[in-house]
């Protein structure tokens, strides 16, 4: 269709020439020149300018989106490390002897008793400090205690009262309070830049009495090492902001403790993560942020447009200059040169050109192969023929390039949707293995690790995105076996697969998110009965049909519609209760892979369970080159 329009445009361009060439010599009429400038040159210039402005915006938005993904990943890594510190603090707090030792005063027991207390507390401190992330454990106690003046791990509580965050620790009522980055002097050592997880300890005999403060210190490098992995452009600021707007970490030490700009603060308090464009100091800045759940801090990346996307700006400017030169040559220089060198015989030659074009149109060809079939000609008119030929071929090339770009964009969308895998599953599984090892003497670890290995082997599939239907079913089985080890005795499952499924191919990770939703959002929330999940698979004509049914809590009809039509922006809750965008993601991937006629269907009733049906185009192993779709 686009090529036919180009042919018609060439014909409209040549027909006025045909009518005007009844004279042996002619000149360009002034009205023609004015009309050419107003109707072709000026609109084309405006279109070119708008096109490249939009291209620059698209490129810049892609850079910002990529940076946002990197920032969210860094935030997840940092949150995980800080959560480990909080777990260590909680473990130390649960020590059976800690509170009883802190309640012993110098008047209550002998010196020998307090020396034994010091030895036990030091053993506790050394145990905690053995963790690679922990730099120092400090315990602040009443100055009357014998060990309060030790000043290595034990300090007088009075020495902490002058710190700006002491009142916040007390107000935390035993909860963990993060201090932010600060510099601390340690006895016999150089000053160290640290941040601390602090909590108040109460006297078990007198609950209104503060018996001490426990602080676990980590080096600033724990934060800086993670953030240094962000490969952002030079000049981009990456820092941490507390809920009150104060900077708790920055690569520039002078910025720590200062307040962020009110415009930035208004942006980052609007949600848990996102991007925004604001104006600071008469310059447009992009702000990207995400929240660290353990602390409530915001991880912020901020920079001007020239800092965030210098490569985009440079590429766009080069492309604009190159296209402007081509535009001037195509719409200005070339027509004048062609019209200036027209000689006798042009009328006959133009008629021959139009005849060839009409011949191609009558024969029903979608594209013109060129003017090579015309008799060879010498002289200046040869340039006109070759220019028309070049114009036709150029339009065809542009159409083919646009089609190829659309194919690449569709492939990129498919790969991007397929790449969204919930990392919390890995953490929860490893955590389950750890607790089995601790609680049961490691007898069940072998089976758990074997199931996990099978899961990753099936899900990764050597980087290929298309697997056999039986492998996809096996992946769902392995996932449920792992979850049975995690939630002992809470549910059963059954897989009913038809014959011959090993001959069919399908995109991987289609069933696992559906099974995950059935378990975590259906079965696990139904406390009054033992759960059951049934997976069926059949080949029906030219389609593959899967169904995942559960006897969970079910859902309302309105919610079943929203799950497939509204994209969710979350990435799952911290407890690992599944992806909040899983069903939408799977539905979109199926449509990208197989077309609009395929996808998911949800049937559910409150209290009676849910059934999610999957319909795919049935494809045999040799019907699609799965290697071209590898991750």
Secondary structure, DSSP 8 states (H G I E B T S, - for coil): -HHHHHHHHHHHHHHHHHHHTTSSS----HHHHHHHIIIIIHHHHHHHHHHHHHHHHHHHHHHHHHHHHHHHHHHHHHHHHHHHHHHHHHHHHT-TTHHHHHT--TTTS-HHHHHHHHHHHHHHHHHHHTSTT--EEEEEE-TTSGGGG--SSEEEGGGGTTSTTHHHHHHTTTS-EE--SEEE--TTS--EEEEEEEEEEEETTEEEEEEEEEEEEEETHHHHHHHHT----TT-EEEEE-TTSBEEEESSGGGTT-B--HHHHHHHTT-SEEEEEEEETTEEEEEEEEEETTTTEEEEEEEEHHHHTHHHHHHHHHHHHHHHHHHHIIIIIHHHHHHHT--TTHHHHHHHHHHHHHHHHHTT-SS---STTS----STHHHHHHHHHHHHHHHHHHHHHHHHHHHHHHHHHHHHHHT---THHHHHHHHHHHHHHHHHTTTTHHHHHHHHHHHHHHHHGGG-SEEEHHHHHHHHHHHHHHHHHHSTTSEEEEEEE-TTGGGEEEESSSHHHHHHHIIIIIITT-TTS-EEEEEEEEEETTEEEEEEEE-S----HHHHHHHHHS-------TT----SSHHHHHHHHHHHHH-TT-EEEEEEETTTEEEEEEEEE-EETTSS-GGGG--
